[in-house]
């Protein structure tokens, strides 16, 4: 192996390690039964984006949902 190919492999390995670390850090909350079935907490798993979703920054968003009382909107 040449020095160039070794360097290329080292860079590729470093980039791969960073991507894996970034991906695993994004998964901060475990999925619970309430996330699936509770009508108030239910997550939408149909593959379509939520309506009214507004991104605040790279990891936070605001999402309007019908209030539990039936009048108005709760912002999550």
C-alpha positions as CSV (number, residue, x, y, z in Angstrom):
1,X,0.0,0.0,0.0
2,X,1.2,3.4,-0.7
3,X,1.2,6.3,1.7
4,X,-1.4,8.0,-0.4
5,X,-3.9,5.1,-0.1
6,X,-3.2,4.8,3.6
7,X,-3.9,8.6,4.0
8,X,-7.1,8.2,2.0
9,X,-8.3,5.3,4.1
10,X,-7.6,7.3,7.3
11,X,-9.6,10.3,6.1
12,X,-12.5,8.1,5.0
13,X,-12.5,6.3,8.4
14,X,-12.5,9.6,10.3
15,X,-15.4,11.0,8.2
16,X,-17.4,7.8,8.7
17,X,-16.8,7.9,12.5
18,X,-18.0,11.5,12.6
19,X,-21.2,10.6,10.6
20,X,-22.0,7.7,12.9
21,X,-21.4,9.8,16.0
22,X,-23.6,12.6,14.7
23,X,-26.4,10.2,13.8
24,X,-26.4,8.4,17.1
25,X,-26.4,11.7,19.0
26,X,-29.6,12.8,17.2
27,X,-31.6,9.9,18.7
28,X,-32.2,11.3,22.2
29,X,-35.6,10.0,23.1
30,X,-36.8,6.4,23.2
31,X,-40.2,5.6,21.6
32,X,-42.9,4.7,24.1
33,X,-46.3,3.1,23.9
34,X,-47.8,6.5,24.7
35,X,-46.0,8.0,21.7
36,X,-47.8,5.4,19.5
37,X,-51.3,5.1,21.0
38,X,-52.1,8.1,23.3
39,X,-54.4,10.5,21.3
40,X,-52.7,13.5,22.9
41,X,-49.1,12.4,22.5
42,X,-49.5,10.3,19.4
43,X,-46.7,10.6,16.9
44,X,-47.6,10.6,13.2
45,X,-45.9,7.7,11.4
46,X,-47.6,7.9,8.0
47,X,-44.5,9.4,6.3
48,X,-46.1,12.8,5.6
49,X,-44.7,16.0,7.1
50,X,-46.7,17.5,9.9
51,X,-48.8,20.5,8.9
52,X,-47.9,23.8,10.5
53,X,-44.4,22.6,11.5
54,X,-42.0,25.5,12.0
55,X,-38.3,24.9,12.7
56,X,-36.8,27.1,15.4
57,X,-33.2,25.9,14.9
58,X,-31.4,22.7,13.9
59,X,-32.9,20.6,16.7
60,X,-36.1,22.4,17.8
61,X,-39.5,23.0,16.2
62,X,-42.9,24.5,17.0
63,X,-46.0,22.5,16.0
64,X,-49.6,23.5,16.5
65,X,-52.0,20.8,17.8
66,X,-55.6,21.0,18.8
67,X,-56.0,21.8,22.5
68,X,-57.1,19.0,24.8
69,X,-60.0,21.2,25.8
70,X,-61.1,21.4,22.2
71,X,-60.9,25.2,22.1
72,X,-57.8,26.7,20.6
73,X,-54.3,25.3,19.8
74,X,-51.5,24.0,22.0
75,X,-48.0,24.7,20.6
76,X,-45.5,21.9,21.1
